[in-house]
Each structure stands twice: as structure tokens, then as C-alpha cells.
Amino acid sequence: DGGITQSPKYLFRKEGQNVTLSCEQNLNHDAMYWYRQDPGQGLRLIYYSQIVNDFQKGDIAEGYSVSREKKESFPLTVTSAQKNPTAFYLCASSPGTGLNQPQHFGDGTRLSIL
Amino acid sequence: AQKITQTQPGMFVQEKEAVTLDCTYDTSDQSYGLFWYKQPSSGEMIFLIYQGSYDEQNATEGRDSLNFQKARKSANLVISASQLGDSAMYFCAIRAYSGAGSYQLTFGKGTKLSVIP
């Protein structure tokens, strides 16, 4: 079955530590996205990538980094510069970034501070 | 910039009844898309329905329909014959041009729907 796989489902970070969230898709989609969701809030865009080896900052990119070396993979690193990383992180993909293309989401990763 | 407003933090509906979830939007773009997503307690976001700004007919998908009133900038989701499995958070989102040749999604804060047996 085609879909988006995020791992791990739960992740704990120590102070000063970088952690990487994995996102893999087998939908052959060109565009991929990372969102952050805080309790009682909607989703906010961290980074997006329209094509391999290219990515753009979203609304809340500070303290995060990404790479897009393969079409299928778009890992997100939460760096020690992100002072409030506790949140639910969702990865998404779409065939392109056109107006009428819905984004399809993974199951998410819950990140907490130890 | 785009904005979505969902004024109902929580809604209750009796099983088998219809329910309307409100969504108003703000954009200066003439071309845009409106989306509704469902988020169960497990966390995944499930795409429900799409309406384009130039679509004259309201979108429908199974028991879901989108009541699009362009002049009022309103895109309400109507769920007919509610089922217990419809209990979830529901998010309205708008997709409009955000520069660099791409269209980005802006989400509202969501409405929590609870279906009562």
C-alpha cells in the first residue's frame, strides 16, 4: 500500500541534544512538508520541499533543519536551538504544490523533553 | 496572507443527525482552494473534501458536503447521518499562492466533534 511512514511514533529529547524525525513516502510525490501541531492548535508549516535537493522555510523554521537527498525521504532535525520542541510533528506529501492538490499525511511523531 | 477562522471549539451531535462545522476564510487571492481534514484521536490527518474558488457547485464526498458561499467567504462542512466514528477534530484549511511558485496550506484551529449514541 502507498503511504507516508513517520518514525519513531514517540521521541524524547534531552537538553542540548539534536534529534531527527524520519519521514518516508512511496507515493512518488514531488512535494513534501513538515508541520508542527501544539495542543488545541492547528498545524503550522516548518519546512517544505518541492523537489529533490531543494527546500524552503515555512512560518516557524527557526531551530529546525531538513534535507531532501532522495525523493522518498524528508527527515527533520530538531536542533538544540529549538527551545520549546515539545509538540506533535506531522509530515505530508502531495504530487506537486498546485492549488487543488490535497496533502496526504503520516501518522505523526510526538516529541517530548526529558 | 491567508487566514482561517473556526469559531466552534467543540460540537455535539446525536448519532444519525446532520451537523454543520463552520469555517470562514480571509484571502486577497482570486484563486484558492479550500480543504477539510479530519484528525481522530490517534493523530493522523485524513483528507475529506476539496472546493476550488471557481467551482460553482458545492463539493460532495459520501456523507460530507462543503457549503461554499463565496461572497460570505464561508466554507462550512456538513456531515449527514453522523456516525460514532465521526468523532474527531476537524480542520478547515485554505491553499493560496505563497510565492516561489508554490501554494501553501493555512489551517484553522479546529473543531472537536463528539457524536453521542
Interface residues (C-beta under 8 A of the other chain):
Chain A: A31 G40 Q41 G42 L43 R44 L45 Y48 Q50 Q56 G58 F88 L90 A92 T97 G98 L99 N100 P102 Q103 H104 F105 G106 D107 G108 R110
Chain B: I4 S31 Y32 G33 F35 Y37 S42 G43 E44 M45 I46 F47 Y50 G52 F91 A93 R95 A96 Y97 A100 G101 S102 Y103 Q104 L105 F107 G108 K109 G110
